[in-house]
Amino acid sequence: MSILPDELWRRILELGIRSRCFTYKDLCCISISCRRLRRISDEDWLWSRLLFFDFPSDHRDPPSSSFPSFSLNRSKSLYRSRYERDRERKFAAHKRAVLRKESQIAEHSRKLRGLETRLVEETDNMRATISELSNLRKVREASVALKVWQPEVIRGRQKQIVEQCVVPVESRIHALEMELKLCKQQILGFEKALKDEKQRLNIAKEELLAVKYHPLRDYTSLSAGDHESNKKKKKQRTEKITLGQDSSSGSLFI
C-alpha cells in the first residue's frame, strides 16, 4: 500500500465515489486505517464530489475532474450538516408515516366494529323474521285444518280472529319471505365487507411494521397505490412464469 503514490490513491477514491461504490461511511473507515489515507480521504475535493453525488439538489454543476487544491475540509463539514439535516427530515417523514399508518389502522378497526355490530343486528333481525314466518305458516296450516275438521263454532271463532287481522296471512307471509331474502343478502354483503376490511387492516399492520423497521427510508414518495403496484408486479411475474412453463411444456411435446 505504501508503494502506491498519492495521486493513484486519489484516483481510486475518485472512481469509487463516481461509480457510487464508496459512501461517506467508506471514506470514514478508510480515514482510520492509517495516517496517510486519513490525510487523503479528508481532502476537500473528495467530499465535494461526494456531496454532489449524494445531494445533487444542492449543487447544479459537478466539481471539476482535475484534482483541486487540497485545502481544509470545508466540504466535509458541509456534508455533515447536510447529512444531519437530511436525517432529521427522514426521521420526521418516518414519524408522519407511522402516525398515518396508525390512523389508518384505527379507522379500519372502527369500520370493523361498525360492520360487526350491523352484522349482529341483521342476524337478529333475520332470526326474528324466521320465527315470525314460522308462526304464520303454522297459523295458516291450523286455519286450513280447522276449516276441514273442526265444528262450525270453532270455525266461526277462527274466522273472527282472521277477520280481526288488518293484513291477510298470505300477504304477511309473502312480505316476510321477501324480508328474509333481503336479510340474507344484507348478511352476505356485510360478511364480504367484513372480510375485505380485515384484509385491509392486516395490510395496514404489515405496512406499519415495515415502516417501523426502516426508520431512515425516504417516505416522502410513499403513496396509497404502492400496494396495488406491488400486486400488479406480482401478477405480472406469475403470468411470465406461467407463460414460461407453457412454452417449455410445448417444446417437450415438439
C-alpha positions in Angstrom: 0.0 0.0 0.0 2.9 2.4 0.7 4.3 1.8 -2.8 1.3 3.4 -4.5 1.6 7.2 -4.9 -0.9 9.6 -3.5 -2.2 10.5 -7.0 -3.2 6.9 -7.6 -5.0 6.7 -4.3 -6.8 9.8 -5.1 -7.8 8.4 -8.4 -9.1 5.2 -6.8 -11.2 7.1 -4.3 -12.5 9.4 -7.1 -13.6 6.4 -9.2 -15.2 4.8 -6.2 -17.2 7.9 -5.4 -18.1 8.5 -9.1 -19.3 4.9 -9.5 -21.3 5.2 -6.3 -19.3 2.3 -4.7 -17.9 4.5 -2.0 -20.1 6.2 0.6 -19.3 8.5 3.4 -19.0 5.5 5.7 -16.3 4.0 3.4 -14.4 7.3 3.5 -14.6 7.4 7.2 -13.4 3.8 7.5 -10.5 4.5 5.2 -9.5 7.5 7.2 -9.0 5.5 10.3 -6.8 2.8 8.6 -3.6 4.9 8.6 -2.4 8.5 8.7 -1.7 8.7 5.0 -5.2 7.6 4.0 -6.7 9.8 6.6 -4.9 12.8 5.0 -6.0 11.8 1.5 -9.6 10.9 2.5 -10.1 14.2 4.3 -9.2 16.3 1.3 -11.9 18.8 0.4 -12.3 17.8 -3.2 -13.3 14.2 -2.4 -16.0 15.4 0.0 -17.1 18.0 -2.6 -17.7 15.2 -5.1 -19.4 13.0 -2.5 -21.6 16.0 -1.6 -22.5 16.5 -5.3 -23.5 12.8 -5.9 -25.3 12.3 -2.6 -27.1 15.6 -2.5 -27.4 16.8 -6.2 -30.2 19.2 -5.4 -27.8 21.5 -3.6 -25.3 21.6 -6.5 -26.2 22.3 -10.1 -22.8 21.7 -11.6 -20.5 18.8 -10.8 -17.0 19.6 -9.5 -14.2 19.6 -12.0 -12.5 16.3 -12.8 -9.0 17.6 -12.1 -7.6 17.5 -8.6 -8.2 20.9 -7.0 -6.1 22.4 -4.2 -6.2 20.3 -1.1 -7.5 22.8 1.3 -9.2 22.4 4.6 -12.2 20.0 4.6 -14.9 22.7 4.3 -16.9 20.3 2.1 -16.8 17.6 4.8 -18.4 20.0 7.3 -21.0 21.0 4.7 -21.6 17.3 4.0 -22.0 16.6 7.8 -24.5 19.4 8.2 -26.4 18.4 5.0 -26.5 14.8 6.1 -27.8 15.7 9.6 -30.5 17.9 8.1 -31.5 15.2 5.7 -31.5 12.6 8.5 -33.8 14.9 10.6 -36.1 15.2 7.5 -36.2 11.4 7.1 -37.0 10.9 10.8 -39.8 13.5 10.6 -41.1 11.8 7.5 -40.9 8.5 9.2 -42.8 9.8 12.2 -45.5 11.1 9.9 -45.7 7.8 8.0 -46.1 5.9 11.3 -48.8 8.2 12.5 -50.6 8.0 9.1 -50.5 4.2 9.3 -51.7 4.1 12.9 -54.6 6.4 12.0 -55.4 4.1 9.1 -55.4 1.1 11.4 -57.6 2.9 13.9 -60.0 3.8 11.0 -60.1 0.2 9.8 -60.7 -1.0 13.3 -63.6 1.4 13.7 -65.1 0.2 10.5 -64.7 -3.4 11.5 -66.6 -2.7 14.8 -69.4 -1.0 12.9 -69.7 -3.8 10.4 -69.7 -6.4 13.2 -72.4 -4.5 15.0 -74.6 -4.2 11.9 -74.0 -7.9 11.1 -75.2 -8.9 14.6 -78.3 -6.7 14.2 -79.1 -8.1 10.8 -78.6 -11.6 12.1 -81.0 -11.0 15.0 -83.5 -9.4 12.5 -83.3 -12.5 10.3 -83.9 -14.8 13.3 -86.9 -12.8 14.3 -88.2 -12.8 10.7 -87.7 -16.6 10.5 -89.6 -17.1 13.9 -92.5 -14.9 12.8 -92.6 -16.6 9.4 -92.7 -20.0 11.0 -95.6 -18.9 13.3 -97.6 -17.5 10.4 -97.1 -20.7 8.5 -98.3 -22.7 11.4 -101.4 -20.4 11.7 -102.1 -20.9 8.0 -101.8 -24.7 8.4 -104.0 -24.6 11.5 -106.6 -22.5 9.8 -106.8 -24.9 6.9 -107.1 -27.8 9.3 -109.8 -26.1 11.3 -111.9 -25.4 8.2 -111.8 -29.1 7.4 -112.0 -30.9 10.7 -113.4 -28.6 13.5 -117.1 -27.9 14.1 -118.9 -24.8 12.9 -118.5 -22.9 16.2 -114.7 -23.2 16.2 -114.6 -22.3 12.5 -116.6 -19.2 13.3 -114.2 -18.2 16.1 -111.2 -18.8 13.7 -112.9 -16.7 11.1 -113.5 -13.9 13.6 -109.8 -14.0 14.5 -108.7 -13.9 10.9 -111.1 -11.1 10.1 -109.6 -9.0 13.0 -106.2 -9.2 11.3 -105.6 -6.0 9.3 -103.2 -7.7 6.9 -104.1 -11.1 5.4 -101.9 -14.0 6.4 -100.8 -14.8 2.9 -99.7 -11.2 2.3 -97.9 -11.1 5.6 -96.1 -14.4 4.7 -95.1 -13.1 1.3 -93.8 -9.9 2.9 -91.8 -11.8 5.5 -90.3 -14.1 2.8 -89.1 -11.0 0.9 -87.7 -9.5 4.1 -85.9 -12.8 4.8 -84.3 -12.8 1.3 -83.3 -9.2 1.9 -81.8 -10.0 5.3 -79.7 -12.8 3.7 -78.4 -10.5 1.0 -77.5 -7.9 3.6 -75.7 -10.5 5.7 -73.7 -11.7 2.7 -72.8 -8.1 1.9 -71.7 -7.4 5.5 -69.7 -10.6 5.6 -67.9 -9.7 2.4 -67.3 -6.1 3.6 -66.0 -7.5 6.9 -63.6 -9.8 5.1 -62.3 -7.0 2.9 -61.9 -4.7 5.8 -60.0 -7.3 7.8 -57.7 -7.8 4.8 -57.1 -4.0 4.6 -56.4 -4.0 8.4 -53.8 -6.7 8.1 -52.2 -5.0 5.2 -52.0 -1.7 7.1 -50.5 -3.6 10.1 -47.9 -5.2 7.9 -47.1 -1.8 6.3 -46.8 -0.3 9.8 -44.3 -3.0 10.8 -42.3 -2.3 7.6 -42.3 1.5 8.3 -41.1 0.9 11.8 -38.4 -1.4 10.6 -36.9 1.2 8.2 -36.8 4.4 10.1 -34.4 6.2 7.7 -36.2 5.3 4.5 -37.4 8.2 2.3 -41.2 8.2 3.0 -42.0 11.4 1.1 -42.7 9.4 -2.1 -44.9 6.9 -0.4 -48.5 6.8 -1.8 -51.6 4.7 -1.3 -51.0 3.0 -4.6 -47.8 1.3 -3.6 -49.6 -1.9 -2.5 -51.6 -2.0 -5.7 -48.4 -1.6 -7.8 -46.8 -4.4 -5.8 -49.8 -6.6 -6.5 -49.6 -5.8 -10.2 -45.9 -6.6 -10.3 -46.5 -9.9 -8.6 -49.3 -10.7 -11.0 -47.1 -9.9 -14.0 -44.3 -12.2 -12.6 -46.8 -15.0 -12.1 -48.1 -14.6 -15.7 -44.5 -14.7 -17.0 -43.8 -17.9 -15.0 -47.0 -19.5 -16.4 -46.1 -18.5 -20.0 -42.6 -19.9 -19.5 -44.0 -23.2 -18.2 -46.4 -23.4 -21.1 -43.7 -22.8 -23.6 -41.4 -25.3 -22.0 -44.2 -27.9 -22.0 -44.9 -27.2 -25.6 -41.2 -27.7 -26.6 -41.3 -31.0 -24.8 -44.2 -32.2 -27.0 -42.4 -31.0 -30.1 
